[in-house]
């Protein structure tokens, strides 16, 4: 056998092995060799060249004993696991040992490898070390190379990580307190963006790092951790906090996101007080069950407030929400509401949105009529004549832009609505009967979804004394267009005017 045959051979006899050794090559790379007997292994180890047997996926103890006698570098990257007994035998090897295919290692195997007599043990595919495995490998007398560790269980492994990666440790998912203390002592920027949850004592250690500290994956901080990180002296970057406990982090979050804080799932009363002072809309749709103290703290907010995460209300909760001083309150997460709660919410001094309601009970509609500003029911696809009739006394704006169809009876009931605006943006067309019924409405009629009108429907709308908005019209006869233009009350889109 010659050197050209070496990389393709799958089985090797003792005689062939002696022929290879006799070639006196700088290295023997038998990548295709999938089986190896102890006798052949003993022959191969007589060479002083590097020996690579990456085709071996399993290692018998007798073969491991024979290979350990090799005086040069030994590479067994085809192994993905290693038994404790095989590891114990390989530990007698006195040169560089490469096991870069091993992805899992038991504590017993690690304890055996810790006694490896060579200057280097390489486990480049090993990225997850249990504390026990880390303990044993750290006792190796030479250098141990592992992969990009996702966990740093000790100061020793933290030093190894820094030696290998510097301060760029975004692959790390967890730290022990000892590892954090070691990292905090390092000079230069420290990036740990892979950390998603960290114990308070770990945060305390990291906060002592004097340079730039990046924790972009960290989105949850306990009250204690929040206070500790505020003491960090260098530049600090953290993730989008889902928990707001104090004024400082709340102000920082507002600076970063403005009022769009839907990622926030927990707010303390102190943080809510800071949020309430925000000069602009607030969206806190991630809050599912804010406490009474939080809702009370949010009440002084003077702009639009969205709390779509609320799926049910108690009388006390409804009372607190009704005291919100802003211009609008969105409760689109409610899929049902009782008349008594609707009556409480009607006392809110801004616009109210109930986009999650798929049906509107007449009793609920009646309870809301004393509300003096806008009511929005964007989730309704249809509305009954009873509910429409119950809304008639309401004197604010009414938004029913999810409704896709009307009967003449429902249209007539809606036309009795006493508010200044009726918006039906979900309608794409109107029959003449429905148009005639809606024409009786005394406020602004917004039909921004209507694309086509018959001559009769156009004539009915043109006869209205108040404005009608038809900005999406695309199909209109000359007669209908002339009637709407002559009315002076129709607002048409550019396509309808062409």
Protein Blocks (a to p, Z undefined) as FASTA:
>chain_A
ZZklmmmpcbdcfklmmmmmmnopabdcdfklmbdcfklmmmmmmpmbdcddfkbmbdcf
klmmmmmmpmbdcddfkbmbdcfklmmmmmmpcbdcddfkbfbdcfklmmmmmmpcbfbd
cdfkbmbdcfklmmmmmmpmbdcdddddfbdfbfklmmmmmmmnomalkkpmbdcfklmm
mmmmpgcjdddfkbmbdcfklmmmmmmpmbdcddfklmbdcfklmmmmmmpmbdcddddd
fbdfbfklmmmmmmmnomalkkpcbdcfklmmmmmmpgcddddfkbmbdcfklmmmmmmp
cbdcddfkbmbdcfklmmmmmmpcbfbdcdfkbgbdcfklmmmmmmpcbdcddfkbmbdc
fklmmmmmmpmbdcddfkbmbdcfklmmmmmmpcbdcddfkbgbdcfklmmmmmmpcbfb
dcdfkbcbdcfklmmmmmmpmbdcddfkbmbdcfklmmmmmmpmbdcddfkbfbdcfklm
mmmmmnopaccdfklmZZ
